[in-house]
Amino acid sequence: MAIWNKQQLMARLDAREDFAVYFFTPMCLGCQQAMKLVDLADEAIPELTIGKMDLNYVPELAERWAITNVPVLLVFKDGEIAETSYRMGNMIEVYDFLKG
């Protein structure tokens, strides 16, 4: 799973794609733990494109999408937010959310 920049994300939004984005910050311990779960889910769900983004570099997106905390997973359908989850306590939660 690649770390995306803002241009990569905007291209997917403009193309109205279905995908998920995992937002994190490097100093967040919970983010590092959750990232391992998201990486496993990425391998288990190859049909879903999942990207990672450091929220420190895109604070305007946090405001736009009312992101209040990290880690957070956002699922987009047709380029629009369909689901948001701050719950990444175990692999089953992450997998079920992404398969949604």
C-alpha positions in Angstrom: 0.0 0.0 0.0 1.5 3.3 -1.2 1.7 6.6 0.6 -0.3 9.0 -1.7 0.2 12.7 -2.2 -2.6 15.2 -2.6 -2.5 15.0 -6.4 -2.9 11.2 -6.4 -5.9 11.5 -4.2 -7.5 14.3 -6.2 -7.0 12.3 -9.4 -9.0 9.5 -7.9 -11.7 11.8 -6.7 -11.9 13.5 -10.1 -12.2 10.1 -11.8 -15.0 9.2 -9.4 -13.2 6.0 -8.4 -14.1 3.6 -5.6 -11.2 3.4 -3.1 -10.2 3.8 0.6 -7.7 6.1 2.3 -6.0 5.6 5.6 -5.0 8.9 7.3 -2.3 8.9 9.9 0.4 11.0 11.5 3.9 9.7 12.1 4.1 10.4 15.8 0.8 8.6 16.6 1.5 5.2 18.2 -2.0 4.0 17.5 -1.6 5.0 13.9 1.4 2.7 13.5 -0.4 -0.2 15.1 -3.5 0.4 12.9 -1.4 0.7 9.8 -0.3 -2.9 10.2 -3.9 -3.9 10.2 -4.7 -1.8 7.1 -1.7 -3.3 5.3 -3.1 -6.8 6.1 -6.5 -5.8 4.8 -4.9 -4.4 1.7 -3.5 -7.8 1.0 -6.7 -9.6 1.8 -8.9 -7.3 -0.4 -6.9 -6.9 -3.6 -10.0 -5.6 -5.5 -10.0 -2.4 -3.3 -7.4 0.3 -3.9 -6.2 1.6 -0.5 -3.8 4.5 -0.1 -2.2 6.0 3.0 -1.8 9.7 3.6 0.0 11.7 6.3 -2.7 14.1 7.6 0.0 16.7 8.5 0.5 17.4 4.8 -3.2 17.9 4.0 -4.8 19.7 6.9 -7.4 21.3 4.5 -8.8 17.8 3.8 -9.2 17.2 7.6 -11.3 20.3 7.7 -13.2 19.5 4.5 -14.1 16.0 5.6 -14.4 16.8 9.3 -11.6 14.4 10.4 -11.4 14.8 14.1 -8.8 12.2 15.0 -6.2 9.8 13.6 -6.0 7.0 12.7 -9.1 7.2 10.4 -10.2 5.2 7.4 -12.4 6.7 4.7 -14.1 4.7 2.0 -15.1 6.5 -1.2 -17.7 5.4 -3.7 -17.9 7.2 -7.0 -15.4 9.7 -5.7 -17.6 10.6 -2.7 -17.1 9.7 1.0 -19.3 6.7 1.7 -18.0 5.6 5.1 -15.7 6.8 7.9 -14.2 4.7 10.7 -12.0 5.5 13.6 -12.3 1.9 14.9 -9.3 -0.2 14.0 -8.9 -2.3 17.1 -8.5 -5.6 15.3 -8.2 -7.1 11.8 -11.9 -8.2 11.7 -13.1 -4.6 12.3 -10.8 -3.2 9.6 -11.7 -6.0 7.1 -15.4 -5.8 7.7 -15.4 -2.0 7.4 -13.5 -2.1 4.1 -15.6 -4.9 2.7 -18.7 -3.1 3.9 
